[in-house]
Amino acid sequence: MDRKPITLAVADDHTLFRKGLLEIMKSFEEITILYDAGTGFELLEKIEYAIPDVVLLDLEMPDIDGIATARYIISKFPDVKILLLSMYGEEQLVENLLEEGVHGYLTKAAEPDELRNALQVVYQGQKYVQKLPNQPFAN
């Protein structure tokens, strides 16, 4: 896969997981991390000043959850691609969010290479859904 340069924002309320993601992505030469956030509200504050190409967004966060955060970003920054993260395979919710304009979905169990590929796919305007067992709508 031809890797395009991507600017990225990461939002996840689990600090250890978020910092681990940032460390993993430091090895992805094509990725520039603009900032990270521990809440949806923090992400929405930061996105007003620096708009990334892609947002890696946890579905379940305090204050403003990933669903409301994604909907706000879609309405105000329609060019920003959103790749959702969750610990669970929430099939119906993911289908609905994809219809609303989210670009992709990964579980937190995904391998780093799959994350890297998913970022490229959504950046290029395509949908990406991690293939899960018994999941009819996966790629």
Long-range contacts (C-beta under 8 A, 24 or more apart in sequence): 1-117, 1-120, 3-29, 3-30, 3-116, 3-120, 4-30, 4-120, 4-123, 4-124, 5-30, 5-31, 5-32, 6-30, 6-31, 6-32, 6-53, 6-54, 6-119, 6-120, 6-123, 7-32, 7-33, 7-34, 7-52, 7-53, 7-54, 8-32, 8-33, 8-34, 8-52, 8-53, 8-54, 8-55, 8-56, 8-119, 9-33, 9-34, 9-35, 9-36, 9-37, 9-43, 9-46, 9-47, 9-50, 9-52, 9-54, 9-55, 9-56, 10-35, 10-36, 10-37, 10-55, 10-56, 11-36, 11-37, 11-38, 11-39, 11-40, 11-42, 11-43, 11-55, 11-56, 11-57, 11-58, 11-61, 11-66, 11-69, 12-36, 12-38, 12-56, 12-57, 12-58, 12-61, 12-85, 13-38, 13-39, 13-58, 13-60, 13-61, 13-62, 14-58, 17-108, 21-56, 21-115, 24-112, 24-115, 25-115, 28-116, 28-119, 30-120, 31-116, 31-119, 39-63, 39-64, 40-64, 40-65, 40-66, 40-68, 40-69, 43-69, 44-69, 44-72, 44-73, 47-73, 47-77, 47-80, 51-77, 51-79, 51-80, 52-80, 53-80, 53-81, 53-123, 54-80, 54-81, 54-82, 54-83, 54-103, 54-119, 54-122, 54-123, 55-80, 55-81, 55-82, 55-83, 56-83, 56-85, 56-119, 57-82, 57-83, 57-84, 57-85, 58-84, 58-85, 58-86, 59-84, 59-85, 59-86, 59-90, 59-93, 60-86, 60-87, 67-93, 67-97, 70-97, 70-100, 70-101, 70-102, 71-100, 74-100, 74-101, 74-102, 81-122, 81-123, 81-125, 82-122, 83-118, 83-119, 83-122, 83-128, 89-132, 89-135, 91-135, 91-137, 94-129, 94-137, 95-137, 98-127, 98-129, 103-127, 103-128, 104-128, 104-129, 105-129, 105-130, 106-130, 107-132
